[in-house]
């Protein structure tokens, strides 16, 4: 699941002849990229089917503030939405209605 914060890496240009340092650099860049995809951050989603006609889904975009010990929303807010920083389909937290919304 992409959080929208992970971007494809810029791979270095290949030299004319084989160079081990180049291959090692490419592998390190790809290793870091895949680690970011495997570890999307503080968002989580789950779905369950208690019966054949019901689907229960949940999203969690909160994290514990180490200073206060309180859970805080950690997804984009309506501020980023108003600034045009979100893409169609992104989820954001509307700070005026206290609801999760999807960018149209």
DSSP file (Angstrom, degrees, kcal/mol; ACC not computed):
  #  RESIDUE AA STRUCTURE BP1 BP2  ACC     N-H-->O    O-->H-N    N-H-->O    O-->H-N    TCO  KAPPA ALPHA  PHI   PSI    X-CA   Y-CA   Z-CA
    1    1 A X              0   0    0      0, 0.0     2,-0.3     0, 0.0    39,-0.1   0.000 360.0 360.0 360.0 124.5    0.0    0.0    0.0
    2    2 A X        -     0   0    0      1,-0.1    35,-0.1     2,-0.1    38,-0.0  -0.649 360.0-161.7 -86.5 140.8    1.5    3.3   -1.0
    3    3 A X        -     0   0    0     -2,-0.3    -1,-0.1    87,-0.0    34,-0.0   0.470  43.8-115.7 -95.4  -3.5    1.3    6.3    1.3
    4    4 A X  S    S+     0   0    0      2,-0.1    -2,-0.1    86,-0.0    86,-0.0   0.410  99.3  90.5  84.6  -3.0    2.0    8.7   -1.5
    5    5 A X        +     0   0    0     35,-0.1     2,-0.6     2,-0.0    -3,-0.0   0.590  64.1  85.5-100.5 -12.7    5.3    9.7    0.2
    6    6 A X        -     0   0    0     30,-0.1     2,-0.3    31,-0.0    -2,-0.1  -0.804  61.1-168.3 -94.2 123.8    7.6    7.2   -1.4
    7    7 A X        -     0   0    0     -2,-0.6     2,-0.1     1,-0.0    -2,-0.0  -0.804  31.6 -96.5-109.9 151.0    8.9    8.3   -4.8
    8    8 A X        -     0   0    0     -2,-0.3     2,-0.1     1,-0.1    -1,-0.0  -0.415  49.6-112.7 -62.6 138.3   10.8    6.2   -7.3
    9    9 A X        -     0   0    0     -2,-0.1     2,-0.8     1,-0.1    -1,-0.1  -0.355  18.2-116.4 -75.5 154.7   14.5    6.7   -6.9
   10   10 A X        -     0   0    0     -2,-0.1     2,-0.2    19,-0.0    -1,-0.1  -0.820  34.6-146.5 -86.7 111.4   16.8    8.4   -9.5
   11   11 A X        -     0   0    0     -2,-0.8     3,-0.1     1,-0.1    15,-0.1  -0.567  19.8-107.5 -81.2 142.7   19.1    5.6  -10.6
   12   12 A X        -     0   0    0     -2,-0.2     2,-0.1    10,-0.1    -1,-0.1  -0.338  39.4 -98.9 -67.4 150.8   22.7    6.7  -11.5
   13   13 A X        -     0   0    0      1,-0.1     2,-0.2    -2,-0.0    -1,-0.1  -0.448  42.4-111.2 -69.2 140.9   23.6    6.6  -15.2
   14   14 A X        -     0   0    0     -2,-0.1    -1,-0.1     1,-0.1     4,-0.1  -0.477  26.1-124.8 -75.3 140.3   25.5    3.5  -16.2
   15   15 A X        -     0   0    0      2,-0.2     4,-0.1    -2,-0.2    -1,-0.1  -0.347  25.3-110.6 -74.7 166.5   29.2    3.8  -17.2
   16   16 A X  S    S+     0   0    0      2,-0.1     2,-0.3    -2,-0.1    -1,-0.1   0.908 102.6  39.1 -65.1 -42.5   30.3    2.5  -20.6
   17   17 A X  S    S-     0   0    0      1,-0.1    -2,-0.2     0, 0.0     2,-0.1  -0.730 104.6 -83.9-108.6 159.0   32.2   -0.4  -19.0
   18   18 A X        -     0   0    0     -2,-0.3     2,-0.4    -4,-0.1    -1,-0.1  -0.352  46.6-179.8 -60.8 133.2   31.3   -2.6  -16.0
   19   19 A X     >  -     0   0    0      1,-0.1     4,-1.8    -4,-0.1     3,-0.4  -0.978  25.5-149.5-137.9 125.1   32.2   -1.1  -12.7
   20   20 A X  H  > S+     0   0    0     -2,-0.4     4,-2.8     1,-0.2     5,-0.2   0.884  98.5  58.3 -60.7 -39.7   31.5   -2.8   -9.4
   21   21 A X  H  > S+     0   0    0      1,-0.2     4,-2.2     2,-0.2    -1,-0.2   0.883 105.4  50.9 -58.4 -39.0   31.0    0.5   -7.6
   22   22 A X  H  > S+     0   0    0     -3,-0.4     4,-2.5     2,-0.2    -1,-0.2   0.946 110.9  46.8 -63.8 -48.6   28.2    1.4  -10.0
   23   23 A X  H  X S+     0   0    0     -4,-1.8     4,-2.5     1,-0.2    -2,-0.2   0.908 112.2  51.0 -60.9 -43.0   26.4   -1.9   -9.4
   24   24 A X  H  X S+     0   0    0     -4,-2.8     4,-2.2     1,-0.2    -1,-0.2   0.895 110.0  50.1 -61.3 -39.8   26.8   -1.6   -5.7
   25   25 A X  H  X S+     0   0    0     -4,-2.2     4,-2.3    -5,-0.2    -2,-0.2   0.925 110.7  48.6 -65.0 -44.9   25.4    1.9   -5.8
   26   26 A X  H  X S+     0   0    0     -4,-2.5     4,-2.6     1,-0.2     5,-0.2   0.929 111.9  49.6 -60.9 -45.3   22.4    0.8   -7.8
   27   27 A X  H  X S+     0   0    0     -4,-2.5     4,-2.7     1,-0.2    -1,-0.2   0.897 110.5  50.2 -62.0 -40.2   21.7   -2.1   -5.5
   28   28 A X  H  X S+     0   0    0     -4,-2.2     4,-2.2     2,-0.2    -1,-0.2   0.907 111.0  48.7 -64.7 -41.3   21.9    0.3   -2.4
   29   29 A X  H  X S+     0   0    0     -4,-2.3     4,-2.2     2,-0.2    -2,-0.2   0.938 115.0  44.6 -63.4 -46.5   19.5    2.7   -4.0
   30   30 A X  H  X S+     0   0    0     -4,-2.6     4,-2.7     2,-0.2     5,-0.2   0.890 111.0  53.9 -65.8 -39.3   17.0   -0.1   -4.8
   31   31 A X  H  X S+     0   0    0     -4,-2.7     4,-1.9    -5,-0.2    -1,-0.2   0.920 110.8  46.4 -60.1 -44.2   17.5   -1.7   -1.4
   32   32 A X  H  X S+     0   0    0     -4,-2.2     4,-1.9     2,-0.2    -2,-0.2   0.904 112.2  51.1 -65.2 -41.4   16.6    1.6    0.3
   33   33 A X  H  X S+     0   0    0     -4,-2.2     4,-1.9     1,-0.2    -2,-0.2   0.935 111.5  46.0 -61.8 -47.8   13.6    2.1   -2.0
   34   34 A X  H  X S+     0   0    0     -4,-2.7     4,-2.4     1,-0.2    -1,-0.2   0.848 108.9  56.3 -66.4 -32.9   12.2   -1.3   -1.3
   35   35 A X  H  X S+     0   0    0     -4,-1.9     4,-1.3    -5,-0.2    -1,-0.2   0.892 107.2  49.8 -63.7 -38.5   12.7   -0.9    2.4
   36   36 A X  H  < S+     0   0    0     -4,-1.9    -2,-0.2     2,-0.2    -1,-0.2   0.889 111.1  48.7 -66.7 -38.7   10.6    2.3    2.2
   37   37 A X  H  < S+     0   0    0     -4,-1.9     3,-0.4     1,-0.2    -2,-0.2   0.884 112.1  48.7 -67.0 -37.9    7.8    0.4    0.3
   38   38 A X  H  < S+     0   0    0     -4,-2.4     2,-0.4     1,-0.3    -1,-0.2   0.746 117.8  42.8 -71.3 -23.3    7.9   -2.4    2.9
   39   39 A X     <  +     0   0    0     -4,-1.3    -1,-0.3    -5,-0.2     3,-0.1  -0.675  67.4 171.2-123.6  73.8    7.8    0.2    5.7
   40   40 A X        -     0   0    0     -3,-0.4     2,-0.4    -2,-0.4   -35,-0.1   0.578  45.2-117.3 -69.7  -7.8    5.1    2.7    4.7
   41   41 A X        -     0   0    0      1,-0.1    -1,-0.2     2,-0.1     0, 0.0  -0.846  62.3 -16.7 114.1-148.8    5.1    4.5    8.1
   42   42 A X  S    S+     0   0    0     -2,-0.4     2,-0.3    32,-0.1    20,-0.3   0.316  99.6 102.4 -87.9   8.8    2.4    5.0   10.7
   43   43 A X        +     0   0    0     18,-0.1     2,-0.3    -3,-0.1    18,-0.2  -0.671  44.6 176.2 -91.4 149.5   -0.6    4.2    8.5
   44   44 A X  E     -A   60   0A   0     16,-1.5    16,-2.6    -2,-0.3     2,-0.3  -0.992   9.8-168.7-147.9 150.0   -2.4    0.9    8.8
   45   45 A X  E     +A   59   0A   0     -2,-0.3     2,-0.3    14,-0.2    14,-0.2  -0.994   6.7 176.3-139.7 146.2   -5.4   -0.7    7.2
   46   46 A X  E     -A   58   0A   0     12,-2.2    12,-2.5    -2,-0.3     2,-0.4  -0.994   9.2-164.8-148.4 153.9   -7.4   -3.8    8.0
   47   47 A X  E     -A   57   0A   0     -2,-0.3     2,-0.3    10,-0.2    10,-0.2  -0.997   8.4-180.0-137.7 140.2  -10.5   -5.5    6.7
   48   48 A X  E     -A   56   0A   0      8,-2.9     8,-3.1    -2,-0.4     2,-0.5  -0.965  21.3-145.5-137.8 158.4  -12.6   -8.3    8.2
   49   49 A X  E     +     0   0A   0     -2,-0.3     6,-0.2     6,-0.2     3,-0.1  -0.852  14.1 179.2-123.6  92.0  -15.8  -10.2    7.2
   50   50 A X  E    S-     0   0A   0     -2,-0.5     2,-0.3     4,-0.1    -1,-0.1   0.819  76.8  -4.5 -64.3 -28.4  -17.8  -11.1   10.3
   51   51 A X  E >  S-A   54   0A   0      3,-0.6     3,-1.1    -3,-0.1    -1,-0.1  -0.913  87.6 -86.4-151.6 179.2  -20.4  -12.7    8.0
   52   52 A X  T 3  S+     0   0    0     -2,-0.3    -2,-0.0     1,-0.2     3,-0.0   0.726 123.3  41.5 -65.5 -23.1  -21.1  -13.1    4.3
   53   53 A X  T 3  S+     0   0    0      1,-0.0     2,-0.4    -4,-0.0    -1,-0.2   0.406 104.3  72.9-106.2   1.4  -22.9   -9.8    4.0
   54   54 A X  E <   -A   51   0A   0     -3,-1.1    -3,-0.6     2,-0.0     2,-0.5  -0.953  49.8-173.7-125.6 135.7  -20.8   -7.5    6.1
   55   55 A X  E     -     0   0A   0     -2,-0.4     2,-0.5    -6,-0.2    -6,-0.2  -0.995   8.6-164.2-123.3 125.5  -17.3   -6.0    5.5
   56   56 A X  E     -A   48   0A   0     -8,-3.1    -8,-2.9    -2,-0.5     2,-0.4  -0.943  12.2-179.5-109.7 125.5  -15.7   -4.1    8.3
   57   57 A X  E     -A   47   0A   0     -2,-0.5     2,-0.4   -10,-0.2   -10,-0.2  -0.935   5.1-173.2-125.8 148.8  -12.7   -1.9    7.3
   58   58 A X  E     -A   46   0A   0    -12,-2.5   -12,-2.2    -2,-0.4     2,-0.4  -1.000   8.6-164.0-142.7 142.6  -10.5    0.3    9.4
   59   59 A X  E     -A   45   0A   0     -2,-0.4     2,-0.5   -14,-0.2   -14,-0.2  -0.966   6.0-163.0-121.4 141.9   -7.8    2.8    8.8
   60   60 A X  E     +A   44   0A   0    -16,-2.6   -16,-1.5    -2,-0.4    -2,-0.0  -0.962  20.9 160.7-129.3 115.1   -5.4    4.1   11.4
   61   61 A X        +     0   0    0     -2,-0.5    13,-5.1   -18,-0.2    14,-0.4  -0.139  45.9 104.9-120.9  35.4   -3.3    7.2   10.7
   62   62 A X  E     -B   73   0B   0     11,-0.3     2,-0.3   -20,-0.3    11,-0.2  -0.796  42.0-175.0-116.9 160.0   -2.4    8.1   14.3
   63   63 A X  E     -B   72   0B   0      9,-2.2     9,-3.0    -2,-0.3     2,-0.4  -0.975  34.0 -99.0-146.3 158.0    0.8    7.8   16.3
   64   64 A X  E     -B   71   0B   0     -2,-0.3     2,-0.6     7,-0.2     7,-0.2  -0.664  30.5-132.3 -82.8 127.8    1.7    8.4   20.0
   65   65 A X     >  -     0   0    0      5,-3.0     4,-3.1    -2,-0.4     5,-0.2  -0.700  12.8-147.7 -75.1 119.7    3.3   11.8   20.7
   66   66 A X  T  4 S+     0   0    0     -2,-0.6    -1,-0.2     1,-0.2    -2,-0.0   0.757  94.0  50.1 -64.8 -22.9    6.3   10.9   22.8
   67   67 A X  T  4 S+     0   0    0      1,-0.1    -1,-0.2     3,-0.1    -2,-0.0   0.931 125.8  21.3 -78.9 -47.7    6.1   14.2   24.7
   68   68 A X  T  4 S-     0   0    0      2,-0.2    -2,-0.2     0, 0.0     3,-0.1   0.708  90.5-133.5 -95.5 -22.3    2.4   14.1   25.6
   69   69 A X     <  +     0   0    0     -4,-3.1     2,-0.2     1,-0.3    -3,-0.1   0.497  64.5 128.1  79.4   2.8    1.6   10.4   25.3
   70   70 A X        -     0   0    0     -5,-0.2    -5,-3.0    -6,-0.1     2,-0.3  -0.615  65.9-110.2 -92.6 152.2   -1.5   11.2   23.4
   71   71 A X  E     -B   64   0B   0     -7,-0.2     2,-0.3    -2,-0.2    -7,-0.2  -0.646  38.1-169.7 -79.6 135.8   -2.4    9.8   20.0
   72   72 A X  E     -B   63   0B   0     -9,-3.0    -9,-2.2    -2,-0.3     2,-0.2  -0.953  28.4-105.0-127.9 146.8   -2.2   12.3   17.1
   73   73 A X  E     -B   62   0B   0     -2,-0.3   -11,-0.3   -11,-0.2     4,-0.0  -0.496  31.4-175.5 -67.7 133.9   -3.4   12.1   13.5
   74   74 A X        +     0   0    0    -13,-5.1     2,-0.2    -2,-0.2   -12,-0.2   0.140  48.8  94.8-121.8  19.9   -0.4   11.6   11.2
   75   75 A X  S    S-     0   0    0    -14,-0.4    17,-0.1     1,-0.2    18,-0.1  -0.636  89.5 -73.1-102.5 168.8   -2.0   11.8    7.8
   76   76 A X        -     0   0    0     15,-0.4    17,-3.1    -2,-0.2     2,-0.2  -0.189  53.2-144.4 -56.6 152.9   -2.2   14.9    5.6
   77   77 A X  B >>  -c   93   0C   0     15,-0.3     4,-1.7    -3,-0.1     3,-0.6  -0.541  32.3 -88.7-113.0 179.7   -4.7   17.5    6.7
   78   78 A X  H 3> S+     0   0    0     15,-1.5     4,-2.7     1,-0.2     5,-0.2   0.701 122.1  67.9 -62.8 -18.5   -7.0   19.9    5.0
   79   79 A X  H 3> S+     0   0    0      2,-0.2     4,-1.6     1,-0.2    -1,-0.2   0.938 103.1  42.7 -65.2 -46.4   -4.1   22.4    5.0
   80   80 A X  H <4>S+     0   0    0     -3,-0.6     5,-2.5     2,-0.2     6,-0.5   0.860 113.9  53.2 -66.7 -34.5   -2.2   20.3    2.5
   81   81 A X  H ><5S+     0   0    0     -4,-1.7     3,-1.6     1,-0.2     5,-0.2   0.944 109.4  47.3 -64.3 -47.5   -5.5   19.7    0.6
   82   82 A X  H 3<5S+     0   0    0     -4,-2.7    -1,-0.2     1,-0.3    -2,-0.2   0.822 108.8  55.6 -63.6 -31.0   -6.1   23.5    0.3
   83   83 A X  T 3<5S-     0   0    0     -4,-1.6    -1,-0.3    -5,-0.2    -2,-0.2   0.486 114.4-118.0 -81.3  -1.9   -2.5   24.1   -0.8
   84   84 A X  T < 5S+     0   0    0     -3,-1.6    -3,-0.2    -4,-0.3    -2,-0.1   0.728  75.8 129.2  75.2  22.1   -3.0   21.6   -3.7
   85   85 A X      < +     0   0    0     -5,-2.5     2,-0.3    -6,-0.1    -4,-0.2   0.522  51.6  79.8 -87.3  -5.4   -0.3   19.2   -2.3
   86   86 A X        -     0   0    0     -6,-0.5     2,-0.2    -5,-0.2     3,-0.1  -0.722  69.8-135.9-106.7 154.4   -2.5   16.1   -2.5
   87   87 A X    >   -     0   0    0     -2,-0.3     3,-2.3     1,-0.1    16,-0.3  -0.633  40.9 -77.2-102.0 161.6   -3.4   13.9   -5.5
   88   88 A X  T 3  S+     0   0    0      1,-0.3    16,-0.2    -2,-0.2    -1,-0.1  -0.354 121.4  25.3 -56.1 131.5   -6.8   12.5   -6.5
   89   89 A X  T 3  S+     0   0    0     14,-2.6    -1,-0.3     1,-0.4    15,-0.1   0.226  89.3 132.0  95.3 -13.6   -7.6    9.5   -4.3
   90   90 A X    <   -     0   0    0     -3,-2.3    13,-2.9    12,-0.1     2,-0.4  -0.414  53.7-130.1 -69.3 147.9   -5.3   10.6   -1.4
   91   91 A X  E     + D   0 102C   0     11,-0.2   -15,-0.4    -3,-0.1     2,-0.3  -0.821  30.4 176.0 -98.2 137.9   -6.9   10.5    2.1
   92   92 A X  E     - D   0 101C   0      9,-2.7     9,-3.0    -2,-0.4     2,-0.6  -0.964  32.1-115.6-140.0 159.8   -6.7   13.6    4.3
   93   93 A X  E     -cD  77 100C   0    -17,-3.1   -15,-1.5    -2,-0.3     2,-0.7  -0.851  24.6-142.0 -97.3 116.5   -7.9   14.6    7.7
   94   94 A X  E  >> - D   0  99C   0      5,-3.1     4,-1.7    -2,-0.6     5,-0.8  -0.697   9.5-161.9 -80.2 112.8  -10.4   17.6    7.6
   95   95 A X  T  45S+     0   0    0     -2,-0.7    -1,-0.2     1,-0.2   -18,-0.0   0.587  85.7  51.5 -75.7  -9.8   -9.5   19.7   10.6
   96   96 A X  T  45S+     0   0    0      3,-0.1    -1,-0.2     1,-0.1    -2,-0.0   0.828 123.0  25.8 -93.2 -36.0  -12.9   21.5   10.5
   97   97 A X  T  45S-     0   0    0      2,-0.2    -2,-0.2    -3,-0.0     3,-0.1   0.501  97.5-130.9-103.0  -5.8  -15.2   18.5   10.4
   98   98 A X  T  <5 +     0   0    0     -4,-1.7     2,-0.3     1,-0.2    -3,-0.2   0.871  65.5 124.9  58.1  40.7  -12.8   16.0   12.1
   99   99 A X  E   < -D   94   0C   0     -5,-0.8    -5,-3.1    -7,-0.0     2,-0.4  -0.916  66.5-114.7-128.1 153.1  -13.4   13.5    9.3
  100  100 A X  E     -D   93   0C   0     -2,-0.3     2,-0.3    -7,-0.2    -7,-0.2  -0.742  41.0-176.1 -82.2 134.6  -11.3   11.6    6.9
  101  101 A X  E     -D   92   0C   0     -9,-3.0    -9,-2.7    -2,-0.4     2,-0.4  -0.890  22.0-130.2-130.8 161.2  -11.9   12.6    3.4
  102  102 A X  E     -D   91   0C   0     -2,-0.3     2,-0.3   -11,-0.2   -11,-0.2  -0.943  28.1-116.0-114.4 132.2  -10.7   11.5   -0.1
  103  103 A X              0   0    0    -13,-2.9   -14,-2.6    -2,-0.4   -13,-0.1  -0.492 360.0 360.0 -65.6 126.4   -9.4   14.0   -2.6
  104  104 A X              0   0    0     -2,-0.3    -1,-0.2   -16,-0.2   -16,-0.2   0.504 360.0 360.0 -69.1 360.0  -11.9   13.9   -5.6
